[in-house]
C-alpha cells in the first residue's frame, strides 16, 4: 500500500512539474483610435476639444490646424472595444487664430460618428486594432 502511494505521489509531482507555457504574453482585447482633422478652409484654425468624462476628466486640449492641411488631434484607446468619435469627444470648438472668444467660428456640442470618415483600419486577430478617423472642415462649415 505504501508503495502504491509513493508511486502515485511521484507521478503527480512529475506531471505537475512538466513545462507549461509561461511566455509572459497576455493578450487583452483592446482597440485604438487616431483622430485627425482636415482643414480645407482658407483660415488657420485652433480646435479646442473637451474629452468625454470617461477619460478621467482631462482638461480641454487644443491643436492648431493650418489652412489646407490635416493634423492628428488625439489618440485614444480602450479595453474591450474600438473607440469611436462620440465616445472620445464631448464637444469640439473651432476658432480662427489667434483664439479669442470673438473668433469662435463653430461649436459641435453633440459629436456624431457619422460626421467622421474612417480613413484606415488595422485589425488584429482579436477583432480589435487601430481605426483612423478624419473630420473635414470647409469654409461652408462656418456659414
Buried (B, 14 or more C-beta within 10 A) or exposed (E): EEEEEEEEEEEEEEEEEEEEEEEEEEEEEBBBBBBBBBBBBEBBBBBBBBBBEEBEEEEEEEBBBEEEBBBEBBEBEBEEEBBBBBBBBBBBBBBBBEBEEEBEBBEBEEBEEEBBEEEEEEEEEEEBBBBBBBBBBEEEBEE
